[in-house]
Amino acid sequence: MNIKYKSSNLQFRHPFTISKGTKTHQPALLVELDFFGIKGYGEAPAIPYYNVSVDQMIADIETKKQLIEKAAFTEPERYWHYLHHLFPKNPFLVCALDMAGWDIFGKMRGKQLYRLWNLDISKNPLTDITIGIDSIEKMVLKMQETPWPVYKIKLGTTEDIQIMQELRKHTDTAFRIDANAAWKAEEALEKIKIFAGLNVEFIEQPLAKDDWEGMKYLYEHSPLPLIADESCVSEQDVEKCKGFFHGINIKLTKCSGITPALRMITKARELELKVMVGSMNESSIGSGAIAQLLPLIDYADMDGPLLLADDVAKGVQFDFGKIIYASGNGLGISVAPF
């Protein structure tokens, strides 16, 4: 196994604002693994909220590069376990390498992963597109700029109710709301009761990630389903969400890759939780990985390539929320970044 890597810093089409702040570019680590001429690709966006930087991921690679390259690659699950023990404190890096391992494995078998897993894509959920926080006028314009069957609206401001009421005047399509942990329990319930009359599907992470008491109260009184994001980072968090949320949002980068995401989906189904797989503004590489999981989930949020002004690769395409798979195997990347 040989590894190459490089950093990426793609610009957003519009400055991207959530309750935690604004960014104009998305930094990410890109990796290429070469296994006897079969090349696999992976990606890990760097997210300051989780104290992860591209420089740190690169430093970790350099520290243990020989061990990465000496790994005996037989199947992705075993490779993930090896990486997990090699980088126990860097799930973002493990995710990028795990993606690349699965990409190689699919190419070895001559199939995209969803075909390898015998999944039916005919009933895939549509992906939303995110409208970041801005002035109400600009949020309306962003929505009108890209007609779409479902919008994810970022909230966490003093104008949340006015924003939603104004957006609803301009479309009948479904909304999803992501507060990114910005609300308190009573405030959240007041807003959710209003949003319930505005064709909102669910509320994502309304409260702080560790406000379990508040979430219990909200779970018992909310007229809309509640989806965990910041409260559900890794496999160990799935069971904690039962009785506090109606579903979970799995982020491949946070949970450390496709391998644990598959286990999280299985566990969530056992607990009768809804499943969403979410974007961390990945390019077509990370989005291609999410696309392989679509037949297994209820809600898709893989709009990274739609929000970015450019891309590092080519793969999945978007047709009014529907995902069109590229012709390649593995992750379905048709034009590679290296």
Secondary structure, DSSP 8 states (H G I E B T S, - for coil): -EEEEEEEEEEEEEEEEETTEEEEEEEEEEEEEEETTEEEEEEEE--GGGT--HHHHHHHHHHTHHHHHH---S-HHHHHHHHHHHSTT-HHHHHHHHHHHHHHHHHHHTSBHHHHTT--GGG---B-EEE-S--HHHHHHHHHHS--SEEEEE--STTHHHHHHHHHTT--SEEEEE-TT---HHHHHHHHHHHTTTTEEEEE--S-TT-HHHHHHHHHH-SS-EEESTT--SHHHHGGGBTTBSEEEE-HHHHTSHHHHHHHHHHHHHTT-EEEE--SS--HHHHHHHHHTGGG-SEE---HHHHBSS-SSB--EEETTEEE--S-SBTT-SB---
